[in-house]
């Protein structure tokens, strides 16, 4: 009889309790450099939405899944290494100027670092 390996246990993290001051400082430091901010058209830059169109801005809440169709990006590997690899079952994503920790599968927002570019 062949046994299948059981999946790695998923760590339970309380909503809003993951990111700490050193991680916030490291992320702000990375995104404060002009070369890491990315290009934003002048019209969107003035709106202060982190370069997202108005309908996409701040479409997330801690403790709720990301809406379907919302646009997010992978966090650069150098930032992931600075923040620490996320626990099993979670990943970091970037939306506008925010970094979110979301649950893989449900896309529930567990914690967030907001307004890193401003």
N, C-alpha and C positions, 0 to 999 in steps of 0.2 A: 504494500500500500504506500502510495506516495503522499507525503505531507507538503502542504503549501505553506510558505512562510506567511506569518500574519503581518498585516501592515503595521508600520511604526505607529506607536500611540500618538495621538494628537494632544498637544499640551493645551490645557484650558487657561485662557487669559481673560481676566476681568476687563470689561469694556472701559477704555480710557486709562488703563493702568500699565501699558507696556513701555511707551517711550519715556525716557528719563532725561534729565538736564544734559549729561554728556552727549547723548545722541542728538538732542536738539542743537547743541552748539556745533557739533560736527557737520550736521546737515546745513545749518545756516552758513557756516564757513565755506562749504563747498559751493552753495548757490549764490554766495555773495560775490564770487569771482565773475567778471564780465563774460569770460569764455564759457561759463557753465550755465548762464541764464537762458541761452537760446535766442533765436530771433523772434521778435514780436512786431507785427505791423504797427506803425505809429497810432492808428485809430484805436486798436485794441489795447495798446499799452496805456493810453490815457484812461481807459475804463477801469483799470485796477482789478481785472478779473483773472490775472495770471495768464493772459493771452488766450483765454477761451472766449468763444462767442457768448453773448449774454445768456442765451438759452442753456448753455452748458455749464455756466458758472455755479459753483457750490451746489452740486446736485448729490450730495452725500451727507449722511448723518451717522455718527457713532452708534453702533448697535443695530443698524439697518443695512440690508444688502444694497449694493450699488444698483441703480436703475439699469434696465436693459438698454443697450445701445450707447451708454455713456462712454466717452473716450478717455482712456488712461494709457500711461506709458510705463515701460519697465524702468526701474531705478538703475542708474549706472552701477556696474559691478564695484567700482571703487567706493561708491557711497554705501553699497550693501556691506562691504567689508568693514567700513568705518562704523556703521551702525551695529554690526554683528549680524551674522546670518540669521534670518527669521526662524522661529521654532517650526518644527515639523507640522505641516498642515496649514501654514500661513505664508504669505508673500508680501513684499513691499510693492506698491505702485505709486506713480506720480500722476496727480491730476492738477493741472495748472501749477500753482506754486506750493502745493501741499503734497506731503508724502503720507500715504495711508498704509496701515497694516491691515490686510484683509484675509479672511478665511478662504482657503482654496475650496472650490466647489460651490459654496453659497455666496461668495463675494461679500460677506458681511463685513462692514467696517468695524474693526476692533479698536483701533487707536489712530491718531493723526497728529502730524506736525504741520501746522498751518502757516501760510504766508511766508515761506522761506526766502522768496526773492525780494520782497519789499523791505 
